[in-house]
Amino acid sequence: MHSNHLLLEEPIRMASILEPSKPSFFPAMTKIVGTLGPKSRSVEIISGCLQAGMSVARFDFSLGDTQFHQETLENLRTAVKNTKKLCAVMLDTGGPELQVVNKTEHPISLQADTLVILTPDQEKEATSNLLPINFSGLSKAVKKGDTIFIGQYLFTGNETTSVWLEVSEVNGDDVVCLIKNSATLSGSLYTLHVSQIRIDLPTLTDKDKEVIRTWGARNNIDFLSLSITRHAEDIRHAREFISKLGGLHQTQIFAKIENVEGLTHFDEILKEADGIIISRGNLGIDLPPEKVFLFQKAAVYKCNMAGKPAVVTRVVDSMTDNLRPTRAEATDVANAVLDGSDAILLGAETLRGLYPVETISIVGKICAEAEKVFNHDLYYKNTVKYVGEPMTHLESIASSAVRAAIKVKASVIICFTSSGRAARLIAKYRPTMPVLSVVIPRLQTNQLCWTFTGAFEARQSLIVRGLFPTLADPRHPAESTNAANESILKVALDHGKASGVIKPHDRVVVFQKVGDASVVKIIELED
């Protein structure tokens, strides 16, 4: 099944490039996070997104209230039931985001080489010469010559929808700026970003805490995306906060790196976070353009070696309004996969884009093609070398399972797990074949009632490259030594056959615990 894998270092037959991509049950090993919003919140559209390959739904609380997002989430749950496609939920905080407030919502035209005043007085009306902002400390944070960017939702780099300002002078609480390019701002809110300047606001704002305390806790969110993470302490503070909210103690926290301050403290942030989102929208204007790719490659590599998911954003901006990506965007998606990214995050492309389903489908196809030429052998060797010796018991077995699967050309790796840790370790070594993660629920009690774990662990696998989770019957413990394991294995094999990844005479590598031991075995299937 995987003998057609090529390497970019090898000559690629030009004829093979023209061969049509073969559809499969798993569109790609790389996962796709889709942002749900005005253009993608109906049951029909969400169902299409799930079928196209979306495995994590992102809810961006920079826009919309809790009622709006709750209605969208209910539609997502209906779509999950209809399509039988598992989907995780990610809450994206607003964070210390500066915004221009346009109460009239009338379009505002800004002309190059003229002046505009940024004022904290939100009672004033937004005009071409005056823009009210939601932060009173801007005049204390900036100085003459500093750069400020303003754009709708997130910066697209399109000069007609975002504007570049240069600070001319500070006048009391107001900041007077020279407009560097002509642009038209439309809508009620625009993001304001001050390049390489620290804004003295908490990373987890009071509004964020209220959203998490209510909407997040009520819906048992799988992931918390912490916008504009600048220090490891931001993650610790957020974790302490959600740990007190009952069901959210299992919620994973992803640090969203959006500026130079987060880049500077990246290593410490990575140690504390469960995953990293490389937010290239703001990073693309906080860093010189020629430096963005360097940070992406360095950050993804560090995430890979730590075994933590790396998510890349802002890949196909043009598909917000167009049915096809640009050549540069298509190449950019492929390069993110070749760098080692676990997932691609689509923001405006699905939130307010005209073609959310088509966008997810095309990005998935590009990812699948890039995976065919990913150098697994070199990646495996580098990872083993980085981890060094002695390895932990579990990491040694996990890496051995991947090596065995590649050597025997297995079609799939099946991993029995309770916490999901073993499956994530296998995925860390980037096997060429899918990893079917069979999550075995565990019975637990809070002394008032009994509940089963497992749903969180299964959904949280949906952002890890190559992992495809399924929830096992809770009556079968993961460490069972009796026939229960054979029963679960049969269910997993049947699932693999039904999805088309396992065929007669295929070899399958199985990772499981038997008593206190971790065991890897190779099964050759009959007809």
Buried (B, 14 or more C-beta within 10 A) or exposed (E): BBEEBBBEEEEEEEEEEEEEEEEEEBBBBBBBBBBBBEBBBBBEBBBBBBBBBBBBBBBBBBBBEBEBBBEBBEBBBBBBEBBEBBBBBBBBBBBBBBBBBBEEEEEBEBEEEEEBBBBBEBEBEBBBEBBBBBBEEBBEBBEEEBBBBBBBBBBBEBEEBBBBBEBBEBEEBBBBBBBBBBBEBEBBBBBBBBBEBEBEEEBBBEEBBEBBBEBBBEBBBBBBBBBBBBBBBBBEBBBEBBEEBEBBEBBBBBBBBBBBBBBEBBEEBBEBBBBBBBBBBBBBBBBEEEBBBEBBBEBBBBBBBBBBBBBBBBBBBBBBBBEBBEEEBBEBBBBBBBBBBBBBBBBBBBBBBEBBBBBBBBBBBBBBBBBBBBBBEEBBEBBBEEBEEEBEEBBBBBBBBBBBBBEEEBBBBBBBBBBBEBBBBBBBBBBBBBBBBBBBBBEEEEEEEEBEBBBBBBBBBBBBBBBBBBBBEEEBBBBBEEEBBEBBBEBBBEBBBEBEBBEEEBBBBBBBBBEEEBBBBBBEBEE
